[in-house]
Amino acid sequence: MKDLHFGAGNIGRGFIGKVLADAGVHVTFADVADDLINQLKEKKTYNVKVVGSECRTEAVSNVDAVNSKDADAVIAQVATVDLITTAVGPTVLNIIAKTIADGLAKRIEDGNEGFLNIIACENMVRGTTHLKNEVLKHLDEKYHAKVEELVGFADSAVDRIVPPADSEDPLEVTVEEFSEWIVDQTQFKGDVPNIKGMELTDNLMAFVERKLFTLNTGHLITAYLGALAGHNTIREAIEDEAVKADVQAAMEESGEVLIRRYGFEADAHAAYIQKILGRFANPYLVDEIDRVGRQPIRKLGPADRLTKPLLGTMEYGIANDHLIKGMAAAFFYVNEDDPQAVELQAMFAEKGLKETLAHYSELPVDSSEVARVEAAYQALKSA
């Protein structure tokens, strides 16, 4: 099996690329980073430092690379591979959609009747479905029926903490030992691939929201409360007992939504929360708060990790004081290198918290939840 993987960054190399290569899949990375691509093309191998209860280094081989600036070369890959995966970030999916569309057109024109499956491995809900819609916008309608017949777009949920690398080797990447890649098996075309490290489900949304409401919600609230307390890394923040207590309580609030919505067993979910907290405290991971806290506008959105679990608590009548507090903490986050943080603070200064929060979260400006976030902000400010 051959895979074209868009995104040769730390997540691409340390997570998805590694899982596929370890399973015997030939992986070709596509990226615009010239030096990185040239080294991958030359060496065709790289090291991954896996850190958990102990540290070990594993070599990843059977890989190649192509420069995304060479559109013809990427299109040729799309026309011939069996699998396409991505780890580029939600905004870049829109950019690569045209290249994928052009590759699918060539694939059909070349008479390739083989099945192709595409999986976007992004921190977004139904990211592959979003990519499919973008691809179809760029694809002549005469190809749509053939794509529907032969090309599967399988949504997935991914979970692995991959901090910035600190090695002198530009190809080496550090990852935590834990990883979870769950894919919707109902969306594949042809035979469903049997890949060790890729779990299949027919109820993907349960796992998408479990990860979003637990790992992502907890991670972000750790970052925002940690920054407010003067910490620089996630580990420092979660070792602050006051921060940890608030984070755990927020995850318990969002967890109650999951238990009621999807029937997760309460004790098992409580154990999952403890596992997440343990991952945040991993002594071998230096995960900076600014990495986790960036893009607050996206993360305040109605389908993301702060507002969506809050909406769930509102739906089921569940306590949400700590989710409210985490949302309030977002308004203290200042990062001049992050355009979204700058934009959020500018609107906050001009319009105030209520209007700003309502604009980005789509919560009613006169709702009790928005008023409570403002009150929580003032309490944090006073403290």
N, C-alpha and C positions, 0 to 999 in steps of 0.2 A: 504493500500500500504506500502511496505517495501523498504527502501533505504539503500544501503551500500555506505557510503561517505568516500572516501580516503582523508585524511588530516584533523586532528583535531586541527589545528592551529587557529589563530585568524579569518582568513577569513572563514575557514570551519565552525567554531562554530558561528561566528557573522553574517554571511551572508547566505550561502546556507543551512547549517544545520538549522538555525533559520527559514528561509522561509518554508522549508519542514515540520519541526515540527509544526510550526504555522498552516500549512494547514492540519494537522492530519496525516502526514506521519510518520511512525516509522523509526527513523534514527539510524543506527549503524555506529559509526565512526571507521575508521581503521587508525592506526598511529603507528610509532615506538617509540614514546615518552612514556616510561613506566609509569612514575608518572601520566602523563595526562590521559592516558588510564585507569589506575587503579582507578583514582578518578571518571572518567565518568562512569565506570562500577559499582562503589559503589553507587554514588549519583543519577545517571540517570537524572540529571537536572543541569542547570547552569544559571547564570544571564548574560544578555546583557544590557549594558548601552548605550542607544540611545541618541545621542546628536544632537540637531538642534537649533531651536529657544528656546527650553528648554531642560532639561535633564530628562530622565525617565529611570527606570530600569525594564526590562521585564524578566520573568523567562521562560526558554525553558525546556520543559519536554518531556517525551515519547522518550528518547534517550538511547542508549547503546553504547558499545565500544568493539573492538577486537584489539588485538595487531598484527600489521602487521608482526612481527617476527614469529608468529605462522601461517605459510603458510596454513596448513590444515584448520584452523579455518576460514581464509579469503576465501579460495577456497569453503568451505561449504556455506559461505554467498553468494558468486557469483552464486552458483548453485541453490539458492532458492529465491533470492530477485526479485522485480519487476523493480527496478531502481538502477542504479549505477551513482554516481556523484563524481567529484574530485575537490579539491582545493589544489594542491600539488606543483604547479610551473611546467613550461614546461619541465625542465630536469628530474624531477621525474616521469613524465608520461612514459618515456621509461623504468623505473625501475619496475613500477607496471604492465606493459603490460603483462609480463610473468605470473604473478599471475592471472590476469584476464583471460588470455588464458587457463590456467589450470582449472580455475573455469568454463569456458564455456565448456571445454571438459567434465568435470564431469557432468555439467548440461545436456548435450546431452546424455551421457552414462546412466544417471539416468532416462532418459525418460521424462524430464521436457519439456513439449510442450508450456509452458506459454511464452508470449512475455516479453522481457527484453529490456529496453532502457537505453543507456549510454550517459551521458552528461559531458564532460570535461569543468569545469567552470574556465578557466585559462585566463591570460592576453596574449593570443596569437591568431592569426588568424586561424580559422578552427582547433582548438585544438583537437576536438573530432575526426575529420578525421585523424589527425596525430596519435592519440591514436589507432584508428582502424587499421591503417597500421602497427603499431608496434605490436598490438595484433595478427594480422594475420601472422606475421613473426614467432611467437612462437606457432601457432596453426596448428596441423596436417591438411593437406589439406582435409582429409576425413570428417572433421567437417565444412568446409567452407560453403558448400551449406546450411546446417542447420542454421548456424549463419546468413547467408544472409536472410533466411526465417523468423527467429524469433527474431533477435537482431537488434535493431535500434541504430545507432550512430548519435546523434543529436548535431550539432554544436551550440554554444551559444556565446553571448556577455555578459559580466558581468561588473558592475560598482558600486562600493561602496568603500569609503575610510575607511580602517580599520587600524588605527595606532597601535603601540605596546601598550599593556595594562599596566596600572599603578596601578592596584588593588592588594591588599594583597591576595585576593582570586585568586588562579592560574587558576580557570576555568572561571572567569568573563572576558568579553571582551567588549571593547568600539567600537562603530561603529557610523558613521554619519547617520542621518535620511534618507537621499536620498539613494535609491538603484534601480538598474535596472538589470534585468536578462531576456534577450531576447533569445529565442530558435527557431531554424529552424523547423517549424512544418512539413515540407515535409519529414523529415528524420526519423520520429518515425515509429515504427512497432506496429501494434495493435491500440487500442484506444489511442488518444492523451490525456495525463493526464490534468485535469483541476485543476491547482494548483495556488492559489492566490499568487501573487508576481512573477509568472513566465509568461512573456508575449510571445506570439507566433507570428511568422512572416513567410512569404514566400519570404522575401527579406532580409535575414540576413546580407549580406555584407554591405548594406547601413548603418546599425546600428553598425556593427563591425568597419567600417571605421569612422563613426561619433564619436564613443567613442575614437578610436585610435588617430584620427587627432585632437581631441579637449581636452578631459580629459587627455589622456596620453601624448600628445605632450606638452600641456600647463603645466602639472605637472612637466615634466622633465626639460623644459626650466626654469620654476620657480626655480627648485632645482639648476641647474647649474649657472644661473645668480645670484641667491640668495647666493650661496656659494662664488661666486666671489666678491660679495658685503659684505661678512663677516657675513651673517645671518646663523642661526642654524636650523630654522624651516620654513616650507612652509608658515605658517601664517606671520611670520616676513618678509619673502621675498616678499610676494604679497602685503603687506602693504607699501612696498617701492615703491613709485610712479613711479620711473624710471624702476624698474623691471616689475611692473604691466603693464606699457605702452608697453614694448617690448613683454611681454607674450600675451597680448590681440592682439597686431598687428600680432604676429605669428599665433595665432588661427584664426584670420580673413583671413590670407593668405591661411591656410589649409582649412578653411571653404568655401572659394570660389571654391576650388576643389570639395568639397562635393556638393555644390549647382549645379555645372555644371554636375557632374557625376551622381548624383542621383535625382536631381530635388527638393532638400530641399528648402523650402520657405525661402527667405533671412531674413525677419524680425523674423521668428520663430527661425532660426539658430542664429541670433544675440542675441536673448533672452536666448538661450541655452548656449552661450558663457558667458553671464553675470551670469547665474546660476552657471556655473563651477567656475568662479572667486569668487563668493560668498562662494562656498564650500571650496575653498582654504583658505579663511579668517575666517572659522568657529572658534570662540574663544574657543570652547570646545575640539578641536582636536589639540593635540600636535604631529604633524607629522614631524619627523626629516628629514632634507635634505639628510642625508646619506642613509636613507631608500629608498627615492624616486630616488636618483641618482645612486644607485648601479647598477652593471652589464652594464656599458656603451658600451661594445662591442656588446652585444645582441641588445641594443637599437639603435646602429648605423647601424644595419643590414638593408638590402634593403627592408625587409618587415615590419620594425618596425617604431616607432613613430617619428623619425627624418628624415630618408631618404625617407620613403614611401610618406609622404605628400610633401616633396621637389620634388620627381619625378612627383607627380601630378601637381605641379605648372609648371614644365618644359613641361609636356604634353599639358597643356592648355594655356601656355604662360602667366602665372600669376606672379605678383610681389612676390618675396620671400626673401627680404632682412632680415627680422626678423627670418625666419626659418634658414637662413644661419648663422645669429648671434648666434642663439641657438645651432647650430651644432658646431660652433667655441668654444662656452663656455664649451662644453664637454671636450675639451682638457686641461682645467684648473682643472678638477675634480680629486682630489687626495684623495684616501682612502686606507690606507695600509691594512685594514681588508677585502678589496674586491679584490679577485684575478683578476677579469676582469679589474678593475681600475689599478692595478699594471701592468698587461700585456700591457694595452693600453699605459701607460706612458713609459714603457720600449721600446716599438717599436717606439713611438713618439721620444724619446731621440736618438734612433739609426738611424731611417729612415727619420725623419721629418714628418711634418703634411700631406703633399700631399700623400706620399706613404702609410702612416698609414690609413688615411681616405679612400683612394681608396681600400685598402686591405679589410677593414671591411664593407664599405658601398657598394662596387662593382661599385661605380661611376668611370668613366674613369679618370685616373690620370692626363690626359692633358685637362680635361674638364674645362670650364669656372667656373662651380659651385665649383669645388675643389679649383681652384685659388681664388675664392671669399671667401671661408671659410678660407683659409690661410690669406687673407687680413683682414678679420674680426677678426681673432685671433690676428694679429699684432696690430690692432686698439684697441682691448680690453686690450692687454698687455701694450700698451702705455698709455692708460687711467688709 
